């Protein structure tokens, strides 16, 4: 017996060209998109070797320094589950994250923000979901940062998330924001999503039950691959 197919709601995705998000005007396609069928290459490979996950790969506080010194900033735990459209867990799935440091700067050659780099923070991590679809990262709460859109636009605190399927050709990308951040409502990129319910699904609530006293706060971010409760994905609006 199979579950009924839940129709995809493509109407909730932002338009490709939104003048409030300045660079979307230049980046948006000018011609109708082409739909091409996938082949075995896109659907099955290359695959990720699960055996290369290291013991510190999901600990961004320590992984860049290889455990020699901790990163600076507010320690947090990011955790949740990867689920399908019927709330079933998706096990053994590769999740990667990347983010700015506590000052709002990325370890990237083109990041010219004035905030200093943290010598002990690389800003990248990865992990595999367990048999119940659970995952977690220990990291630093990223700082907000300005970006050249309009006169004084700032990106809210956020963590980029990538979820891989059975092969690297099956990849979904999204962002996690933090409950209570006032910059979410002021961000032109967030504003391209017109449905408030879809924005709310990108905001991780504070999870005091998952926090550790005198150590870190926790934020819970479940990732839903398809269906009515689907997480908003940047690169594939219909999910998997």
Steps between C-alpha positions, in 0.01 A plus 500: 500500500631845411412838646306746284708755313479846652489758217786748478413861566728697269315825569669552837848541351636853444504644153844485339514878447415714803622865475531526878777239479723692262721222363199281417423741213830422328506131596143407410441314171368701208374199303258219598670219689553164333400178674747220431457143614756359741727208418657227709805724545301777673289260703765264634842660502748602596420375848639610832730264690339487843819366652681835464294679768743599776430522874509883499328559166174608669676707766577839345625626835802269477530355150701781337769495768477118517414523866794723595294809595128589497339758274389832649135590545173379642494122498184342358366159405313474170298182473190347343379229267483446124149380412303414189156639415329243725722578803709186456872531583758511223801309638870510411472827308797735464443852638755777456487848653702818454476836673662826603688526828375676813595837349309439177798420277553197278836333454494581129745697288224727367349587840616858560295577813699681772429240769810295589549137410506251784823299468325198651181503291461373145121522477432162335377166627326181395325200649274207416146455628452195721245221453222734623604789274655698786802727463686755712780754481688688771595843374514873567202726446589691181499878501291721273686683225441785248478436128497739202136488397346832599637770729501306828390137455613228739466124482344343809695241695475182294656163425506354148389138475560248222326160493621228262297210361645171383734684262656847479261583214219492758568802717270743681617830649329720757574737789416489869416822683468557875184565696467861613748656255351842399705506179297215349209735431738759349697271267431549125599139430253366755240742363506322163297227678150649506334230712564564870444133583787405269730749671405362840614154389850640454513640855633262764331536840702515818499152656583525869435127543788433263736752662777412746512713818809719531612393150276568198150589381326281243296576187285235334479497120312216333546461124198371305580387146158523337130555565295771667752544783799510267800709593564783252800407281697755303601283208199270460164649604311172459730306735632161405 
